[in-house]
Amino acid sequence: MHKEIPDDARVTIERVNNIDELMPLLLTSNQLRGRGLTAQAISRAVSSGDLIRLRPGFYVDGEARELNRSQRHLMLVLAANAALDRPVFTHASAALIHGLPDYGLPLRTLSMAAEGSSNRGRSSRVARFRSVPDLSTVATSVDGLRVTNADRTVIDIALSTTRDTAVVTADAALKRRIITPESLAESLRNSAGRRGITQARHSVALVDPKSESVAETLSRLVFLDHGIPSPQTQVQITNEHGIVIARVDFLWPEFGVVGECDGFGKYFNGRTPLETQEQLAKEKDRDAELMALGYRVLHWRWRDIMQPDRLSARIRKVLYGAACS
């Protein structure tokens, strides 16, 4: 750190995952001056990279470069919230505040709204401001931040982003139970006439409340796009004694094929090497039990989803082989 910044102004950037953990990282000009920094010292710290200027009067320690893209966006949210007297955050900004995944979300600029007579907007380098009729009817508070409610946020994403991002966002909101299929359908009806509504309707029709990860949602969309028969999702499989031996991501019962989408965190997040080894061994044993019952088991990973043509060809080959056996 720059020698002119006292030790008590330093913030250790660790793994932070929510607003409460990010809030202490925000530094104001007044705080820095109270710790002995002059305006010139603050300017030098920004030039050297020891401080990052979020917006006029608001900073974060240079170690914030270690934050991921969602966390960096949320730091901008916190700075804007303090500087602009609690605006209402919308779209991608609102999605992150609600704790939804950042897959495909445009996070270069903030999204905010104010009450207005029409759905008009204006943009700057750092933010997009929208004028929203009856904003108060769809606004709520999350972690002290004013934000569009979860249903409106999901629909806003569906109206303004790609199908894949829209379905990922909706699936995650349903999984977290911050929306319901009924409330989502009502919010979609209330958005009739808005730009992008046809696309939004198509995306909402594809959601699955059983989806448990971004990878599972994207896998399901790969199946759809490549003509793979739609599987059942999150299915419990029992043995001949009625004992549940597995809860599988995907099942094609007519082919006797199980599909498992293996995310990195399934094996490694928060686990010691020994625990990871044990987890892999348990999965191997479970696969053996499924095969003993006559199922074929197919695993794929994130990198496979990013090569949809190859993944669909693999799945189609297994399904065809099962059908012909």
N, C-alpha and C positions, 0 to 999 in steps of 0.2 A: 504493500500500500504506500501511497505518497506520504512522505515524512511529515507533511503539514496537517494530516488528518489524525487526530488523536485516536488512541486505541479504542475508546468507548464508542467511537463513531463507526467502527467496523462491524460488519454483519457477516457471519458465517453462513454461506449458502449451502444448505443441506437439501435432502429430498423433501420438498414441500408439496403438498397436494391439495390444499384448500385455502380459502380466503383468510381464515384466521391465522394460518401459518405464514401467508404472504404479507399480511398487513404490517408486521414489524419491520419488513425490509424497506418500506417506503420512508424516504427522508425528505423533509422540507427544507427550504432555505433558512427558515427560522430555527429549526433544529440544529442545522449545521453551524449557524452563527452562534447559537447557544453553546456549542461545543468548542468555540474558539476560532472557527474558520471565518476569514474575511471574504468579501465578494471575490477578491482577486484569487484567494486560495481555492475557492470553490471552482472558479474558472480554470485554474491550472490543473486541478484534480480531474476535471472533465476532459481537458486536453490530453492528459497523460493516461486516461482510461481508468483511473482509480474510482471515479464516479461516472455514472451514466445518467444523463439528463433525459427524463421521461417527457417533460413538458415544462414550461416556465415555472420555476419555483419548486419543482419536484424531481427528486433524484433517487437512485438506488446504487448500492455499492457495486463496484466493477465486477465483483465475483458473480453478479447476477447473470453474467454471460453463460454460466453453467446451468441456468434454468432451461427447461424445455420450452417449445413454442407456445404451448397453452399457458404456462406460468408467466412467460414474458408478456403475453397479451393481457393476462389478469393484472399484472403490475400497471399496465397502461390504464386499465379499467379503474383501479384504485386511485391513481393520480387524477384521472378525469372526474371521478366521483367527488374527490376533495376539492378540486379546483372549480367545478361547475355547479356546486350545490346540489348534489344528488340527482343527476339526470336519470332518465329511464333507459336502460340498456336493452338492446334488441338483437335479433338475428344471431350471428356467430358469437358476439360478446355475451348475449343472454344464455346461449347454449352452454358456454363454459362455466358461467356462474351457476347454472343448474347442475353442473357436474357431468355433462354429457361429453362423449368423445370428440376429439378434434379432427377426426378423419375427414379430409376434404374441405374443411371449413376455411373461408378466406379470413386470415387473421392479421393481415398487414395493417388494417385500419380498424378503429373502433366503430361500433354501430350503436347509435343513440336516437332517441325520439322525443318529441314534445307534442302536446295536444295541438291539433290543427284541423282545418276544415277539409283537407284532402290528403291523399297519400303522395305527397311531393317530397323531394329530397334535395339536399345539397351536400357536396363533398369537399373535403380539404385533404391535405397530404396525410393527416393522421386520423381522420374520422369522417364518417358519413352520418349526417343528421337527417331524420325523416320527420315529416309532419303527419301525424296519425289521428284520424277522427276517433273520438271516444276512447282515447288512450287509457283513461282511468279505469275503464271496465275490463281491461286485459292486463293491467299492471299489478304487480305484487312485490313483496320484499323477500330477498334471500340473502342471508348473512349480512344484513344491514344495507344491502344494495337494492335500489329500485330496478325492476326488471320485468319484461313481459312474462306472463305466466307460462308454464311449461307447454301447454297445448298450443298457445299462440306462437311460441318460439319454434316449436317443431314445424308448424305450418309455414311460418316465415322462411325457415330453412328449405322446406319442400318447394316453396314458390321461387326461390332465388338461387338454388344450387343444383348440382347434378342429381340424377336419380339415386345413384349409389350413396352419396352423402345423405340425402334425405331419408332413405330407408335405414341406414345405419343410425342416424340420429333418433328416428322414431322408435326403432327396435330398442335402443338403449333406454329411452324414456319410459317405455312400457316395462322393460325389465326392472327398472328402479321404482316402478309404480308411482311415478310422479304424474303420469297420465293414465287414462284407461282407453280401451278401444272406443267406448261410447263418447268420452269427452273429446277425443281426437276427431271423431266423425262430426261432432257438433261444431268444433272449431273450423273444420274444413267447410262445412255448410255455411258458416258465418263469413267465410272468405270468398264466397261466390262473387264473380265479377272482377276480382283482383288479377293483375297481370301474372301469368304463370299458373293459373288455377287448373288448367287441363293437365299439365305436367305434375302438379301437386296431387291431383286425384289419382293419377296413375301410380305415383310413388306410394301413397298411403295404402293403396290396394294391395301392395306387396309386403306390408309389414307382418312380422310374426312375433307375438309376445313371448314365445318360448326361446327366442334367440338369446344366447348368453354371452356373445362377444362380437366385436367388429368382424373378426375373421369368419365366424359362422354366418353372419349376414351376407358378407361378400361371397362366400361359397354358394349360398343359396341363389344369389343373383347370377353367378357363373352358370349354375345348372339351368336357370331360366334362359339365359342368353344363348346357350349352346345346345338347347333341346334335350337336356338330360331330364328324365322323368322326375317329378317332384317327390322328394322323400318325406317321410314323417320326421319330425324333429323332437329331440329330447325324449327318447323312448326308453322305458324300462324293459329290460329283457330278463325273463325268469327261466330257471332250469326246470327239469321235469318234476321237481318237488315244490314248485311255486316260489322258490327263493330267488330274490332279485340278485343277479350277478353283475349287471351293468346298466348304466344309464348312458345311452349312446347319443352322440350329436345328431346323426342322421341314420335312418333305416329305410331301405327299399325292401319291404316285406315280400313283394311279389318275386324278387330276385334272391332273397336271402342274403343281402349285402348290407354290411354296416360301414358307415363312413365316419371317420373321426378327424376333426380339424384340430391340430395340435399347436397351440400358441406357445411362445417362448416361456411365458409366465407359468404355464401348466407344470413345468418341471423345475424352473429355477427361481422364481420370485420368492424371496424370503426363506429359501431352503439352503441348508448346508450341503456340501457335496455328498455326504452320506445319505441325507434325506432325499436328494435328487436320485441317487442310485436306487434307493428303496422304492421311490415312486415309479421309476422305469421298470423295476422288477415286478411291481404290482400290475402295471399295465400289460406286461408280457404275459403274466399269469391269467389276467382277465381275457386277453385275446385268445389264449389257449382254450379257456372255458367256452368262449363264443364259438370258436371253430369246432370244438367237440359237439356243440349243438347243431352244427351244420352251416353256420354263418361264414361268409367270407368277410374279412376285415381289411379295410383300406384306410390308411393314414395319409394325411397331407399337412403341409405347413404353410406359413405365410408366404414364403417365396414361391410356392406352387400356385397360390391364389393370384399372385402377380403375373403368372404365365397361364392365363385362363385356357388358351387353346390346348396346351399340353395337359393341364389338369383334366379338362373335359374329355380328352382322348383317353387318358388313363382310366377314368371312371367308366366311360362308355365300354372300354375293353373288358373291364371287370364285370359289368352288368351283362354284356353280351355273352361272356364266358359262363356266367352263372345260369343264364337262360338256356344255354345250349348243353349244359351238363346234365 
